[in-house]
Amino acid sequence: MEARNKERFVKNIFNGIGIYLFLSFAACIMVIFRKIYFGGAGYSFLIWNLFLAWVPLILAASIGLIYRLHKRSILKNLYILILGIGWFAFYPNCAYLITDYIHISGIKYYYSQIGYVMNFDIWYDFVLVSLFVLTGFLLGFISLYLLQIIISDKFNKALGWMFVIIVLVLSSFGVYLGRFVRWNSWDLVFNLKVIIKSVLLDSKHYAAEFTVLLSLFLILIYFAIYYIANLNKLSYMLYKRNKKF
């Protein structure tokens, strides 16, 4: 029974990764098509941003596999700790993609005299950016969800939810540092002292306002998707129950 559960756990992880690979592939194809059809290399930077959003999912999946498949040991805990630190450093990249909407915010979608702009180029860019944003957000959600399950299983559900809220608040501040102060995840390794100094000196009120606003948004959306994910569990339980009768 335990072997079957482990096998199903591994299968679910790889199935999920396959779905997000498909979404990422579709997003990249849209960028390539845009370059061929419209000319120019606009929005190609989104591919790199999406790649960075993949790192937390890969690390979270690795943590899940180690936690589920390996026996308890000091080495196992050390591996999980190292991967967890890496996951925490890269997680804000998932939410950071939301701010990439700023690159199309200057486009006028509506004219008061003639109504909405019927320009395929504009709406193509809107869909393109949205696909990257939603894929990055879902990558972040599933990685956070995996770690929440592990923490809830290891300790309790309350600690799991506390972990989620703390991560979303801190990652919102991380997005602020990335978008406005222009730090990135790599700087945590190479410029940690400079980052700490800039954080301590940066007391501008909009840093707190942006962090609170984005935190509320991320928490609300996470709750909504979490509920949908649990509806899937409920449907499966009902299916199994009806099958017995």
Secondary structure as UniProt FT lines:
FT   HELIX           2..38
FT   TURN            42..44
FT   HELIX           45..69
FT   HELIX           74..90
FT   HELIX           92..96
FT   HELIX           97..104
FT   TURN            105..106
FT   STRAND          110..111
FT   TURN            112..114
FT   STRAND          115..116
FT   HELIX           120..154
FT   HELIX           157..176
FT   HELIX           177..181
FT   TURN            185..186
FT   HELIX           187..190
FT   HELIX           192..201
FT   HELIX           205..244
//
